[in-house]
């Protein structure tokens, strides 16, 4: 069997194509990671070489191979209660401020993107149930989205490894999970509290249905984007938020360096970004 290799020209060609489709920019330091997964898919699809595979990838009408490759190329590293200080900020500051000025009884809408395997969205649900008194007065909708269909299936299953739940206090682990196989299964009530959807932030047609959110969590995604993709994401989130809504980023990310659309809001627990209220 002839060994399949990816030339520098082919790597650059693929990198540009994948960037246009997903907004994710692979640096040269990711070359081994990208090559390895490309070779896997070239072999799996029985393509003779990169050229034949790339033609198929670009012109396949169903887009199934691009989705399969995207699933392989995206990184999903998370755990329950990651960067917990923002969940504290959500229940102690953001939600009380939002509900105090809310003029109707429509549900509070929270969007977690990227979903990864669901730990963030389920953590939000647990925090609301445990720490926010307003949960007894307000309906809450939690939507969690990702470009990776395989990881979304994992999130919907609600099965987690011991590593994923290691930061959870034992009383919460006992309350919301049960031992299952070599890990833990989340309870049905929490599974039903989160809706998982597939979305590509760089694709306008995907974004049409994502509007009127009160809070968006987008943590540790923008670090994988270049400046142009970050600005596109910033505009997308701005359109998706209600006036006065909040955007929460990861601790190493700053919207101030990306877009001037947002107001910086400094709470005691966290710095977040607000869409200005309508005058």
C-alpha positions, 0 to 999 in steps of 0.5 A, spaced: 500 500 500 502 506 498 503 511 503 499 517 503 502 524 505 500 531 505 504 536 501 505 543 504 501 546 498 495 541 499 496 543 507 495 550 505 489 549 500 485 545 505 487 550 511 484 555 506 478 551 505 476 549 512 477 556 514 472 558 509 467 553 511 468 553 519 472 560 521 477 555 524 484 557 522 490 552 523 496 554 524 503 551 522 504 548 529 497 544 528 500 541 521 501 534 524 494 534 527 491 536 521 495 531 516 493 525 521 486 526 520 486 527 513 490 521 511 485 517 516 479 520 512 482 519 505 483 512 507 476 511 510 473 513 503 478 509 499 480 515 495 487 514 492 490 521 494 489 528 497 487 530 490 481 525 489 479 526 496 479 534 496 475 534 490 470 529 493 470 533 499 468 540 496 463 537 491 459 532 495 452 535 495 450 532 502 456 535 505 456 528 510 464 528 509 465 535 511 461 534 517 465 527 518 471 531 517 469 537 522 467 532 527 475 529 527 478 536 527 474 540 532 477 540 539 472 538 545 475 539 552 471 541 558 468 538 564 463 540 569 463 547 573 469 549 569 470 557 570 465 556 575 466 564 577 461 565 571 456 561 573 456 565 580 456 571 576 450 569 572 446 567 578 448 573 583 448 579 578 446 577 571 439 574 572 437 579 578 439 585 573 435 582 567 429 580 571 428 586 574 427 590 568 424 585 564 417 587 562 414 581 560 413 573 562 417 570 556 422 565 558 429 567 560 433 564 554 440 562 555 445 559 549 451 555 550 456 555 544 460 551 543 456 545 546 462 540 546 459 534 550 454 538 554 458 539 561 457 547 560 449 547 559 448 542 564 452 546 569 448 552 568 442 548 569 444 545 576 447 552 578 440 555 576 436 549 580 441 550 586 443 557 587 438 562 583 431 563 587 428 566 581 428 559 578 421 558 582 418 564 578 421 564 571 421 559 566 428 558 563 430 555 556 437 553 555 440 552 548 446 548 547 449 548 540 456 545 536 458 544 529 460 537 531 454 532 530 458 526 534 459 531 540 452 533 540 450 526 540 454 524 546 451 531 550 444 528 549 446 521 552 448 525 558 454 519 560 460 522 563 467 520 565 469 520 572 474 526 570 468 530 567 465 530 574 471 531 578 470 538 580 462 537 582 461 537 589 459 530 592 452 532 594 451 534 587 454 528 584 449 524 588 443 528 587 443 529 579 447 523 577 447 515 578 453 511 577 453 507 570 458 503 567 465 506 568 462 513 569 456 517 571 449 518 567 445 525 568 438 524 571 433 525 566 430 531 568 436 535 567 437 532 560 430 534 558 432 541 561 437 543 555 436 543 547 442 541 543 442 543 536 447 543 530 450 550 528 455 553 524 457 560 526 460 562 520 454 560 516 448 565 516 443 560 514 444 556 520 444 563 524 437 565 522 433 561 528 438 564 533 435 570 536 432 573 542 437 570 547 438 574 554 445 570 556 450 567 551 456 563 554 461 562 548 467 560 552 474 558 549 472 558 542 474 565 539 481 563 541 481 558 535 479 564 530 483 569 526 481 576 527 476 576 521 472 570 524 472 573 531 469 579 528 464 575 524 462 571 531 461 578 535 456 580 530 453 574 530 452 574 537 450 581 537 444 580 533 442 574 537 442 577 543 436 581 546 437 589 547 441 589 554 443 581 554 449 579 556 455 575 553 460 571 557 467 569 554 473 565 556 478 568 561 483 569 556 478 572 551 476 579 550 471 582 546 474 589 547 479 587 542 474 584 537 468 589 537 466 596 539 459 594 539 458 591 546 459 595 553 464 592 558 460 590 564 464 589 571 461 585 576 464 582 582 465 575 580 466 576 572 467 581 566 462 580 561 459 584 555 452 587 554 448 589 548 446 596 549 439 597 551 434 600 546 433 608 548 
